[in-house]
Amino acid sequence: MKPDLREVEMVFKLFVPDFGGSYATRKSRNVRDGYARGWGLQCGKLRDVIREDGLYQEACGLAMGRTVVSEDNRMNIYLILKYFLPYIPYGHIVEFGSYKGGNALFMAYVVNRLYPGRKVLALDTFSGMPETESAIDAHIAGDFQDVDLLELREFAEREGVRNVEFIKGLFQQTGASALAKLGSIVLAHIDCDIYSAVAFSYDLVRNYMVPGGYVVFDDATTSSCLGATEAVEELVIRSDGLHSEQIFPQFVFRSP
C-alpha cells in the first residue's frame, strides 16, 4: 500500500499552504512542509481529516491504553510517515523512550502497510526512568515503571506487528549496537523527558540519519520537560546549528 500523494495534495490545498518537498531548504529545514503539518493541525482542519483516515484509525487501535503521546503529536508523526517519507532516502525508524510501546506499535503498523521492510526499534528501560538531574528535570527516577514488557511483546506478536523490536535497557548500554545493526534512520522519535536521555539519544542517532531525515522531540516543548528543552537548545540548535521545521505540536528538525 503506497501513499497517494495526490490525495494529500488536495487536502493540503484546502486547509494549508502548498507543500511537497520540492521547496528550497532553508537553514536545514523545509519551511513549507513545516507549515503544512504544524499550521494545518493548529489552525486548520487536518485533525478532522486524519481522524477519518482508515489507516490512522487502525493504527490508533493498537496504541490505545499504551501511550501518553498526545493526539496532535501522534497525528504529526502520522503525517510525516505517510506523506513525507517518500521525498527522502530510505531508512528505518527508532524511538527513544517507548513506555508501554503504544506509539512504537502505531508507527510500526503504519510503515508496514505503506513501506514493507522498514523496521521500528523501540528503546526503553521498560522499568522506569533512570536517575535524573533535580536542577533541571521535573521527573524522578522510577517514573513510568508500570510496564509489562512480556505482555507487550506478546501483544505485538498476536496482532501481527512483527516489524517492531522492543529493546530493554539504558540507552547507553543498548543504543549503539541496536542502531549499528539497523543502519540508516529516516525518523528518530526522541520521546524522553529528561536532559541526559535526550542528549545521549540525539548524539547517538545523528550519526545514522539519512540526509533530510526527521528528528522529532516529543517532549522538548512540554512545560514539565525543561531538561529535554535544554538538551535541544544546547546540542541541536547551538552546537549543530540546526533550525526547527516545526515548533507545533512538537519540535521537528531535519538532518543535514
C-alpha positions in Angstrom: 0.0 0.0 0.0 1.7 3.2 -1.2 0.7 6.7 -0.2 -1.5 8.5 -2.6 0.3 11.9 -2.8 -2.5 13.4 -4.9 -4.9 12.7 -2.1 -2.9 14.7 0.5 -2.2 17.4 -2.0 -5.9 18.0 -2.3 -6.3 18.0 1.4 -3.5 20.5 2.0 -4.7 22.8 -0.8 -7.9 23.1 1.1 -6.6 23.8 4.5 -2.9 24.8 4.5 -0.1 26.3 2.3 1.4 24.3 -0.6 3.7 21.5 0.4 5.6 18.7 -1.2 9.3 18.6 -0.6 10.2 20.5 -3.7 10.6 23.8 -2.0 14.1 25.0 -1.3 15.6 24.0 2.0 16.4 27.0 4.2 18.8 26.5 7.2 18.4 22.7 7.2 14.6 22.8 7.1 11.8 22.8 4.5 9.7 25.6 5.9 6.7 24.9 3.7 6.5 21.3 4.8 6.6 22.5 8.4 3.8 25.0 7.8 1.7 22.3 6.1 1.8 20.0 9.1 2.0 22.4 12.0 -0.3 25.1 10.8 -2.7 22.6 9.4 -3.0 20.9 12.8 -3.0 24.1 14.9 -5.2 26.3 12.8 -6.7 24.2 10.0 -8.9 21.2 9.8 -6.3 18.5 9.5 -7.4 16.9 12.7 -10.8 16.1 11.3 -9.3 14.8 8.0 -6.8 12.5 9.8 -9.5 11.1 12.2 -11.4 9.9 9.2 -8.3 8.1 7.7 -8.8 4.4 7.9 -5.1 3.5 8.3 -4.8 6.0 11.1 -7.8 4.6 12.9 -6.4 1.0 12.6 -3.0 2.1 14.0 -4.6 4.0 16.8 -6.4 0.9 17.9 -3.0 -0.8 18.6 -1.8 2.2 20.7 -4.9 2.6 22.8 -4.1 2.4 26.5 -0.4 2.0 25.8 0.9 5.5 25.1 0.8 9.0 26.6 1.8 10.7 23.3 -0.8 13.4 22.7 -3.2 13.2 19.7 -1.7 16.2 18.0 1.8 14.7 18.3 0.7 11.3 17.1 -1.1 12.9 14.1 2.0 14.9 13.2 4.1 11.7 13.2 1.4 10.1 11.1 1.6 12.9 8.5 5.4 12.6 8.3 5.2 8.8 7.9 2.5 8.7 5.3 3.1 11.8 3.2 6.7 13.0 3.6 9.0 9.9 3.8 8.7 9.3 0.1 10.7 12.5 -0.5 13.8 11.4 1.4 16.2 8.5 1.2 15.3 5.1 2.6 15.8 4.3 6.2 14.3 2.7 9.3 12.7 4.3 12.4 13.9 4.4 16.0 12.1 5.5 19.2 14.0 6.5 22.3 11.5 6.2 25.2 8.6 3.9 24.5 6.9 3.5 27.8 4.2 0.9 27.2 5.0 0.7 23.5 1.8 2.2 22.0 3.4 4.7 19.8 6.0 2.3 18.6 3.2 -0.2 17.6 1.4 2.7 15.9 4.4 3.6 13.8 5.3 0.0 13.0 1.8 -0.7 11.8 1.7 2.3 9.6 5.1 1.8 7.9 4.4 -1.9 7.5 1.3 -1.1 5.5 2.9 1.7 3.5 6.5 0.6 3.1 7.0 -3.1 3.8 10.5 -3.9 5.0 11.0 -0.9 7.2 11.6 -1.6 10.9 10.9 0.2 14.1 13.3 -0.1 17.1 11.8 0.9 20.4 14.4 1.5 23.2 13.5 1.9 26.8 14.4 0.6 30.3 10.7 -0.6 30.4 11.2 -0.3 34.2 11.0 3.4 34.8 13.3 6.4 34.4 16.9 6.3 35.4 18.5 8.9 37.7 17.5 12.5 36.8 19.0 15.9 37.4 17.0 17.7 40.1 18.3 21.1 39.0 16.6 20.8 35.6 14.3 17.7 35.4 10.9 17.6 36.9 10.7 13.8 36.7 12.4 11.5 39.2 13.9 8.0 38.9 11.3 5.3 38.7 8.6 7.4 36.9 6.8 5.4 34.2 7.7 2.0 35.6 4.3 0.4 35.2 5.2 -1.7 32.1 4.8 -5.4 31.4 7.4 -6.0 28.6 6.5 -9.6 28.2 2.8 -8.8 27.7 3.8 -6.0 25.3 5.9 -8.4 23.1 3.1 -11.0 23.2 0.6 -8.4 22.1 2.7 -7.3 19.2 3.1 -10.8 18.1 -0.6 -11.6 18.5 -1.5 -8.6 16.4 0.9 -9.4 13.7 3.1 -6.4 14.2 6.4 -8.1 13.6 8.5 -5.2 12.3 8.9 -3.7 15.7 11.6 -4.7 18.2 11.5 -3.7 21.9 15.0 -3.3 23.3 15.3 -3.2 27.1 18.0 -1.3 28.9 19.6 2.1 29.4 20.2 3.8 26.0 23.9 4.0 26.9 24.0 0.2 27.1 21.8 -0.8 24.2 21.7 2.1 21.7 25.0 1.8 19.9 24.7 -1.9 18.9 21.0 -1.5 18.1 21.5 1.4 15.7 24.6 -0.2 14.1 22.6 -3.2 13.3 19.7 -1.2 11.9 21.8 1.2 9.8 20.2 4.2 8.1 17.5 6.1 10.1 14.8 8.1 8.4 12.8 9.1 11.5 14.1 9.3 15.1 11.3 9.9 17.7 13.0 11.1 20.9 10.3 10.8 23.5 12.3 11.4 26.6 11.5 13.8 29.4 15.0 14.4 30.9 18.2 16.0 29.9 20.6 13.0 29.9 18.3 10.8 27.9 17.6 13.4 25.2 21.2 14.4 25.0 22.5 10.9 24.6 19.8 9.8 22.2 20.4 12.7 19.8 24.2 12.5 20.0 23.9 8.8 19.0 21.3 8.9 16.3 22.6 11.9 14.5 25.3 9.7 13.0 22.8 7.4 11.4 20.3 9.8 10.0 19.7 9.9 6.2 20.0 13.4 4.6 16.8 15.2 5.3 15.7 12.7 7.9 13.3 13.7 10.6 14.4 14.1 14.3 11.2 14.6 16.4 11.4 15.6 20.0 8.1 14.7 21.7 8.6 16.5 25.0 11.1 19.3 24.4 8.2 21.9 24.2 6.4 20.5 27.2 6.2 22.7 30.3 7.3 19.8 32.6 10.3 18.8 30.5 12.8 21.7 30.5 15.6 19.3 30.8 14.6 18.0 27.3 14.4 21.6 26.1 17.8 22.4 27.4 19.3 19.4 25.6 17.8 20.5 22.3 18.9 24.1 22.8 22.5 23.1 23.6 23.1 20.2 21.2 20.7 20.7 18.2 20.4 24.4 18.0 23.7 25.9 19.4 26.1 23.1 18.7 24.8 21.7 15.4 23.3 24.9 14.2 20.0 23.4 13.1 16.7 25.3 12.8 13.4 23.7 13.6 11.0 22.8 10.8 8.1 22.7 13.4 7.5 24.0 16.8 3.9 22.8 17.0 2.8 20.3 18.1 6.4 19.2 18.8 10.0 20.2 17.9 10.9 18.7 14.4 14.3 19.1 12.9 15.8 17.7 9.7 19.3 16.2 9.4 21.7 18.0 7.1 
